[in-house]
Amino acid sequence: MAVPIGAASTCAELQTLADDCICAFTPEPFRAVGLWYEDFTQTEDDEVAELLARAGDTANDPEATRGLRREPGP
């Protein structure tokens, strides 16, 4: 898993749950994700469902996923 920003304690906990976890930026104090974005508007459930469905449709298409797959870490 990879996230652009997160609390250091949360990123450390996710390291124990995932094969790999990359947190690009762990500011102190963290407070809230939305504080670190110029535009952090909510995504509607319907849009999330549509994006997940489209991603599922292309999951086995090598052209659609080029550059997105990463070999699991040790």
Helices and strands as residue ranges (DSSP letters): E 2-3, H 8-17, E 22-23, G 33-36, H 45-57
